């Protein structure tokens, strides 16, 4: 007997939990301790394998310093169908490196390069 496929919303919420946790510099163990579950349970939440209950999501939101709505923004009716940057591999590293660039001119060059690589016209 095969297990059911995780719901896309559960997967999206889990991806946002993981992305925000990583941006905050927390490990799965840190978040687990703050919310009263095991790190394995956090892994299951982040993969969307297990659904996050409303009460647990409140604890996670407090531990991560985010409103509960932050975990649903991409899923709201009428929300943009655009790319969820939190789910893109390497986003955190890119943002951290960008944040260390000291001069505005260099930051503009990085943005222009990224837009060029993405096939967008430069602004």
N, C-alpha and C positions, 0 to 999 in steps of 0.2 A: 504494500500500500504506500503510495507516494504522499508526501505532505503537500498541503495546498500552497499555491504561489502567494507570496506576500502581496498585500494590497499596495498599489502604487502610492497612495497617500501615506501609508505607514513607512514605506521606503523613503519618501521625500522628507518626512518628519525626522526619521533616523539620520538621514544625510545632513540635515541642518543641525541636529544635535551634535554630530561628530565635528562638523565644520566649526561651529561656534566653540565647542570644547577645545579644539585644537588652536583656534585663534586666541583663546584665553590661556593657552599653555598648560592645560590640565591633562592628566592621563585618564584613562578609563577607570583606573583604581581610585584616583582623586574624586572623580564624579560619583563613583559607586559609594564611596564613604560618605559623601555629602548628601546622598539621596537614600541611603539605607538598603542598597542592593549589592549584589556581587558584581565584580568587573565583567564576568561572563554575561550577566543580564544586560549590562550597558552595551556589550558587543551585539547582543541580539536586538536591542532597541535600535542601534545604529545601522544594522543591516536590514531592519524592517521585518525580521523574522518573528519578533514578538511585538505586539502593540503596546504603546505606552499609555497607561491609564491616565485619566485627567488629574488625579491626585499626584501621581508620579511626575507628570509633566510640569505641574506646579513646582514641585521640589527641584526638578532639573532647571526650570527657568530661573528660580531663585539662586541656585548654585552657580549658574552661568551669567547671572546679572542681566537677563533678557526678559522681556514680556513674553507671555505664552504665545502671543500673536506672531512673534518672530519665527516660530516653527511652522507656521502655516502660510506665510506671505505668498509663496509661489502657488499655493493651492486655492486662494480665494477666487470666487467667481469674478470674472472680468479682469483678473490679474494678467500681467503680460505673459505671453508664451515664450518670452526670451530666455536666454541662457541663465541658469542658476549658478552663479559664480562660486557659491560655496561647495557645489558638487564637482567642480572641475579640479582635477589633480594638478597640483603645483600652484594653485591660487595663493595659498598662505605664503609660500616661499617668495613668490613674485611680489606680493604686497609688502612683506617684510623688507625685501631688498629695496623696493621703491621708496619705502619710508626712510631708508638710510641715505638716499640721494640728497645731498645738501643744497644744490643750486636749482633754482626754478628752470633755468635753461636746460640743464641736464634732464630734469623731470619731463619737460616738454618733448625732448628728443626721444625718451623712452616711450612716451605715449604715442608719438608719431610712428615710431617703429612698430609698436604693437598694432596700431590701426592698419599700417601698411601690410603687415604679415596676415592680418585678418581679412584683408581685401577691402577695407573701408577707405573712403576718401579722407585725407587729412583735413582737420578743421582749421 
